[in-house]
Amino acid sequence: MRRIVFLSFFTVVLSLAAISNPLAFNARIETVDGETLLVKDFSMEGKRHFYVDWRGGTSTLDWKDITSFEIMRVGQQYWIEVLLSNDKKDSFRVRQFSSFRGKSDFGQWSVPFEKVKKVILIRGQEEKRDEDISAEKEAPSPYPKSKSLDRITLRNGDILFGNVATEVVSIRTNYGTLSFKKEDLSRLSLGPSEKPHREKEFGTLYSKYGDKMTGTISATQIKITLVTGTNLTILREHIKEVEFYVMTEDEQKTAQEKSAEQIK
């Protein structure tokens, strides 16, 4: 494998003693299973650098000089293809590696090195999300806001609007169990009902921030209060998808009125 080395981005070290890096990183992670997750205070068991082969010896490649890296397995060895801060790419064989760790909005996070496909590093103590920026710019309204509605799509094609009573959804993945607050979720897709029991429990969670995780969701039913005030309990096997905060009551009422006018 061809390697082009840029001396300005790392220095040769004579020992394996790690020097602590005060610069914290957030990171957008893509796993080998296609899941994505935003993680804060990202590190490799506390380290923020790689030990790599260079010129017949070992060198330290500091994360502060990297924009992103992709992990590749070549035989029994692991290589990283890195995008450096000067927009140039290079590849290195990793001499030492361990599990990645960090903090998500849903708790502590850990995943084995070999389970990660790509990492995009984000500088700074905390990423400013678009939703946070929009919230700051939005002037407070003197009028009460219309309640947000959730949408449940059933396997028979029926669609229900209302307020899903679930406040927290947990999913068990290859790297641990994560719990999501409803307010942080965008969508929940459940496995087909005709699959075997274990596979039926599989589902995919999508957060408002771009995270996507597939795993085991053990909830057997979902409770929803419809716009009319009717309370329903729907068994998991009848549910295809749940979308959170899709529209307000006012928007739903307007859509109903337009639909009624078209029928006339």
SULQUI-V498385 format. One record per pair of residues at least 4 apart in sequence whose C-alpha atoms are under 7 Angstrom apart, sorted by the first residue. I is the first residue (numbers start at 1). J is the second residue. D is the distance in Angstrom with one decimal. If there is no record, write none. Layout:
i=I j=J d=D
i=I j=J d=D
This chain:
i=3 j=90 d=6.1
i=3 j=91 d=5.6
i=3 j=92 d=7.0
i=4 j=90 d=5.8
i=5 j=90 d=6.9
i=9 j=65 d=6.0
i=10 j=60 d=6.2
i=10 j=61 d=5.3
i=10 j=62 d=6.6
i=11 j=59 d=6.4
i=11 j=60 d=6.3
i=12 j=58 d=6.8
i=12 j=59 d=4.5
i=12 j=60 d=6.4
i=13 j=58 d=6.8
i=13 j=59 d=5.5
i=13 j=60 d=6.5
i=21 j=48 d=6.7
i=24 j=41 d=5.6
i=24 j=123 d=7.0
i=24 j=124 d=6.2
i=24 j=125 d=5.7
i=25 j=40 d=6.5
i=25 j=41 d=5.3
i=25 j=42 d=5.5
i=25 j=121 d=6.4
i=25 j=122 d=5.6
i=25 j=123 d=5.2
i=25 j=124 d=6.1
i=25 j=125 d=6.6
i=26 j=39 d=5.6
i=26 j=40 d=4.3
i=26 j=41 d=5.5
i=26 j=42 d=5.6
i=26 j=121 d=6.1
i=26 j=122 d=4.8
i=26 j=123 d=6.4
i=26 j=126 d=6.6
i=26 j=127 d=6.9
i=27 j=38 d=5.8
i=27 j=39 d=5.3
i=27 j=40 d=6.4
i=27 j=42 d=6.2
i=27 j=119 d=6.4
i=27 j=120 d=5.5
i=27 j=121 d=4.5
i=27 j=122 d=5.4
i=28 j=36 d=6.9
i=28 j=37 d=5.8
i=28 j=38 d=4.6
i=28 j=39 d=6.3
i=28 j=119 d=5.8
i=28 j=120 d=5.2
i=28 j=121 d=6.7
i=29 j=36 d=5.4
i=29 j=37 d=5.2
i=29 j=38 d=6.3
i=29 j=118 d=6.1
i=29 j=119 d=4.8
i=29 j=120 d=6.7
i=30 j=34 d=6.2
i=30 j=35 d=5.6
i=30 j=36 d=4.5
i=30 j=37 d=6.8
i=30 j=116 d=6.2
i=30 j=117 d=5.6
i=30 j=118 d=5.1
i=30 j=119 d=6.4
i=31 j=35 d=5.3
i=31 j=36 d=6.5
i=31 j=115 d=5.8
i=31 j=116 d=4.3
i=31 j=117 d=5.0
i=31 j=118 d=6.9
i=32 j=115 d=5.6
i=32 j=116 d=5.6
i=32 j=117 d=5.0
i=35 j=212 d=5.0
i=35 j=213 d=5.0
i=35 j=214 d=6.8
i=36 j=211 d=4.9
i=36 j=212 d=4.9
i=36 j=213 d=6.6
i=37 j=211 d=4.4
i=37 j=212 d=6.4
i=38 j=104 d=6.6
i=38 j=211 d=6.4
i=39 j=102 d=5.8
i=39 j=103 d=5.5
i=39 j=104 d=4.8
i=40 j=102 d=5.6
i=40 j=103 d=5.0
i=40 j=104 d=6.0
i=40 j=126 d=6.9
i=41 j=102 d=5.2
i=41 j=103 d=6.2
i=42 j=101 d=5.8
i=42 j=102 d=4.5
i=43 j=47 d=5.5
i=43 j=48 d=5.4
i=43 j=100 d=5.8
i=43 j=101 d=5.5
i=43 j=102 d=6.4
i=44 j=48 d=6.3
i=44 j=98 d=6.1
i=44 j=99 d=5.8
i=44 j=100 d=4.3
i=44 j=101 d=6.0
i=45 j=98 d=6.5
i=45 j=99 d=6.1
i=45 j=100 d=6.0
i=45 j=101 d=6.1
i=48 j=62 d=6.6
i=48 j=63 d=5.7
i=49 j=60 d=6.5
i=49 j=61 d=5.5
i=49 j=62 d=4.3
i=49 j=63 d=5.1
i=50 j=60 d=5.7
i=50 j=61 d=5.1
i=50 j=62 d=6.5
i=50 j=94 d=6.9
i=51 j=58 d=6.4
i=51 j=59 d=5.7
i=51 j=60 d=4.8
i=51 j=61 d=6.4
i=51 j=94 d=6.0
i=51 j=95 d=5.4
i=51 j=96 d=5.9
i=52 j=58 d=5.7
i=52 j=59 d=5.4
i=52 j=60 d=6.3
i=52 j=61 d=7.0
i=52 j=92 d=6.0
i=52 j=93 d=5.5
i=52 j=94 d=4.6
i=52 j=95 d=5.2
i=53 j=57 d=5.8
i=53 j=58 d=4.9
i=53 j=59 d=6.3
i=53 j=92 d=6.4
i=53 j=93 d=5.6
i=53 j=94 d=6.7
i=53 j=95 d=6.6
i=54 j=58 d=5.7
i=54 j=59 d=5.9
i=65 j=84 d=5.9
i=65 j=85 d=5.5
i=66 j=82 d=6.7
i=66 j=83 d=6.0
i=66 j=84 d=4.5
i=66 j=85 d=5.4
i=67 j=83 d=5.5
i=67 j=84 d=5.6
i=67 j=85 d=5.6
i=67 j=120 d=6.3
i=67 j=121 d=5.7
i=68 j=82 d=5.8
i=68 j=83 d=5.3
i=68 j=119 d=5.6
i=68 j=120 d=4.4
i=68 j=121 d=5.6
i=69 j=80 d=6.2
i=69 j=81 d=5.5
i=69 j=82 d=4.2
i=69 j=83 d=6.2
i=69 j=118 d=5.9
i=69 j=119 d=5.5
i=69 j=120 d=6.7
i=70 j=80 d=5.5
i=70 j=81 d=5.2
i=70 j=82 d=6.4
i=70 j=117 d=5.8
i=70 j=118 d=4.3
i=70 j=119 d=6.4
i=71 j=78 d=6.9
i=71 j=79 d=6.0
i=71 j=80 d=4.6
i=71 j=81 d=6.6
i=71 j=116 d=7.0
i=71 j=117 d=5.4
i=71 j=118 d=6.2
i=72 j=78 d=5.7
i=72 j=79 d=5.1
i=72 j=80 d=6.0
i=73 j=77 d=5.8
i=73 j=78 d=4.6
i=73 j=79 d=6.2
i=74 j=78 d=6.0
i=78 j=93 d=6.0
i=78 j=94 d=5.8
i=79 j=91 d=6.8
i=79 j=92 d=5.5
i=79 j=93 d=4.3
i=79 j=94 d=5.5
i=80 j=91 d=5.6
i=80 j=92 d=5.5
i=80 j=93 d=6.5
i=80 j=94 d=6.9
i=81 j=89 d=7.0
i=81 j=90 d=5.8
i=81 j=91 d=4.3
i=81 j=92 d=6.7
i=82 j=89 d=5.6
i=82 j=90 d=5.5
i=82 j=91 d=6.2
i=83 j=87 d=6.0
i=83 j=88 d=5.8
i=83 j=89 d=4.6
i=83 j=90 d=6.8
i=84 j=88 d=5.4
i=84 j=89 d=6.0
i=97 j=113 d=6.9
i=98 j=112 d=6.9
i=98 j=113 d=5.8
i=99 j=110 d=6.7
i=99 j=111 d=5.7
i=99 j=112 d=4.3
i=99 j=113 d=4.8
i=100 j=110 d=5.7
i=100 j=111 d=5.5
i=100 j=112 d=6.3
i=100 j=113 d=6.2
i=101 j=109 d=5.6
i=101 j=110 d=4.5
i=101 j=111 d=6.7
i=102 j=108 d=6.2
i=102 j=109 d=5.2
i=102 j=110 d=6.6
i=103 j=107 d=5.8
i=103 j=108 d=4.6
i=103 j=109 d=5.4
i=104 j=108 d=6.2
i=104 j=109 d=6.3
i=106 j=178 d=6.1
i=106 j=179 d=5.6
i=106 j=180 d=5.8
i=110 j=175 d=6.1
i=111 j=115 d=6.6
i=111 j=175 d=5.0
i=128 j=132 d=6.7
i=129 j=133 d=6.5
i=130 j=134 d=6.1
i=131 j=135 d=6.1
i=132 j=136 d=6.4
i=133 j=137 d=6.4
i=134 j=138 d=6.1
i=146 j=248 d=5.7
i=146 j=249 d=5.9
i=146 j=250 d=6.3
i=147 j=248 d=5.4
i=147 j=249 d=5.7
i=148 j=245 d=5.2
i=148 j=247 d=5.7
i=148 j=248 d=4.2
i=148 j=249 d=6.3
i=149 j=161 d=6.2
i=149 j=162 d=5.1
i=149 j=163 d=5.6
i=149 j=245 d=5.1
i=149 j=246 d=6.0
i=149 j=247 d=5.5
i=149 j=248 d=5.5
i=149 j=249 d=6.5
i=150 j=161 d=5.7
i=150 j=162 d=5.4
i=150 j=163 d=5.5
i=150 j=164 d=6.4
i=150 j=243 d=5.7
i=150 j=244 d=4.5
i=150 j=245 d=5.0
i=150 j=246 d=5.8
i=151 j=159 d=6.9
i=151 j=160 d=5.6
i=151 j=161 d=4.7
i=151 j=162 d=6.6
i=151 j=242 d=5.8
i=151 j=243 d=5.1
i=151 j=244 d=6.5
i=151 j=246 d=6.7
i=152 j=159 d=5.7
i=152 j=160 d=5.2
i=152 j=161 d=6.6
i=152 j=241 d=5.9
i=152 j=242 d=4.5
i=152 j=243 d=6.4
i=153 j=157 d=6.5
i=153 j=158 d=6.0
i=153 j=159 d=4.6
i=153 j=160 d=6.6
i=153 j=239 d=6.3
i=153 j=240 d=5.6
i=153 j=241 d=5.2
i=153 j=242 d=6.4
i=154 j=158 d=5.2
i=154 j=159 d=6.3
i=154 j=238 d=5.7
i=154 j=239 d=4.5
i=154 j=240 d=5.1
i=154 j=241 d=7.0
i=155 j=238 d=5.6
i=155 j=239 d=5.8
i=155 j=240 d=5.2
i=161 j=226 d=5.9
i=161 j=227 d=6.6
i=162 j=224 d=6.2
i=162 j=225 d=5.3
i=162 j=226 d=4.1
i=162 j=227 d=5.2
i=163 j=224 d=5.4
i=163 j=225 d=5.2
i=163 j=226 d=6.5
i=164 j=223 d=5.9
i=164 j=224 d=4.3
i=164 j=225 d=6.5
i=165 j=223 d=5.5
i=165 j=224 d=5.7
i=167 j=181 d=5.9
i=167 j=182 d=5.1
i=168 j=179 d=6.5
i=168 j=180 d=5.5
i=168 j=181 d=4.6
i=168 j=182 d=5.5
i=169 j=179 d=5.6
i=169 j=180 d=5.2
i=169 j=181 d=6.5
i=169 j=182 d=6.9
i=170 j=177 d=6.8
i=170 j=178 d=5.6
i=170 j=179 d=4.2
i=170 j=180 d=6.1
i=170 j=217 d=6.4
i=171 j=177 d=5.6
i=171 j=178 d=5.5
i=171 j=179 d=6.5
i=171 j=215 d=5.8
i=171 j=216 d=5.5
i=171 j=217 d=4.9
i=172 j=176 d=5.8
i=172 j=177 d=4.1
i=172 j=178 d=6.4
i=172 j=215 d=5.3
i=172 j=216 d=5.0
i=172 j=217 d=6.7
i=173 j=177 d=5.9
i=173 j=214 d=6.6
i=173 j=215 d=4.7
i=173 j=216 d=6.7
i=180 j=184 d=6.6
i=180 j=185 d=7.0
i=181 j=185 d=6.8
i=184 j=207 d=5.7
i=184 j=208 d=5.7
i=185 j=206 d=6.1
i=185 j=207 d=4.2
i=185 j=208 d=5.5
i=185 j=244 d=6.6
i=186 j=206 d=5.5
i=186 j=207 d=4.9
i=186 j=208 d=5.0
i=186 j=243 d=6.0
i=186 j=244 d=5.4
i=187 j=205 d=6.1
i=187 j=206 d=5.1
i=187 j=207 d=6.9
i=187 j=242 d=5.8
i=187 j=243 d=4.4
i=187 j=244 d=6.0
i=188 j=204 d=5.9
i=188 j=205 d=4.8
i=188 j=206 d=6.3
i=188 j=241 d=5.7
i=188 j=242 d=5.1
i=188 j=243 d=6.4
i=189 j=203 d=5.5
i=189 j=204 d=5.2
i=189 j=205 d=6.6
i=189 j=240 d=6.2
i=189 j=241 d=4.5
i=189 j=242 d=6.5
i=190 j=202 d=6.5
i=190 j=203 d=4.3
i=190 j=204 d=6.6
i=190 j=240 d=5.6
i=190 j=241 d=6.1
i=191 j=199 d=6.9
i=191 j=200 d=5.1
i=191 j=201 d=6.6
i=191 j=202 d=5.4
i=191 j=203 d=5.3
i=192 j=200 d=6.2
i=193 j=200 d=5.9
i=193 j=237 d=5.3
i=195 j=199 d=5.9
i=195 j=200 d=5.6
i=196 j=200 d=6.1
i=197 j=201 d=6.8
i=201 j=216 d=5.4
i=201 j=217 d=5.5
i=201 j=218 d=6.0
i=202 j=215 d=5.4
i=202 j=216 d=4.4
i=202 j=217 d=5.8
i=203 j=214 d=5.7
i=203 j=215 d=5.8
i=203 j=216 d=6.2
i=203 j=217 d=6.1
i=204 j=212 d=6.9
i=204 j=213 d=5.5
i=204 j=214 d=4.3
i=204 j=215 d=6.5
i=205 j=212 d=5.7
i=205 j=213 d=5.3
i=205 j=214 d=6.5
i=206 j=210 d=6.8
i=206 j=211 d=5.6
i=206 j=212 d=4.7
i=206 j=213 d=6.7
i=207 j=211 d=5.1
i=207 j=212 d=6.7
i=220 j=235 d=6.1
i=220 j=236 d=5.1
i=221 j=233 d=6.6
i=221 j=234 d=5.5
i=221 j=235 d=4.3
i=221 j=236 d=4.7
i=222 j=233 d=5.8
i=222 j=234 d=5.4
i=222 j=235 d=6.5
i=222 j=236 d=6.8
i=223 j=232 d=5.7
i=223 j=233 d=4.4
i=223 j=234 d=6.3
i=224 j=231 d=5.9
i=224 j=232 d=5.4
i=224 j=233 d=6.5
i=225 j=229 d=5.8
i=225 j=230 d=5.6
i=225 j=231 d=4.5
i=225 j=232 d=6.3
i=226 j=230 d=5.2
i=226 j=231 d=6.4
i=234 j=238 d=7.0
i=247 j=251 d=6.1
i=247 j=252 d=6.6
i=248 j=252 d=6.2
i=249 j=253 d=6.1
i=250 j=254 d=6.2
i=251 j=255 d=6.2
i=252 j=256 d=6.3
i=253 j=257 d=6.3
i=254 j=258 d=6.3
i=255 j=259 d=6.2
i=256 j=260 d=6.2
i=257 j=261 d=6.3
i=258 j=262 d=6.3
i=259 j=263 d=6.4
i=260 j=264 d=6.5
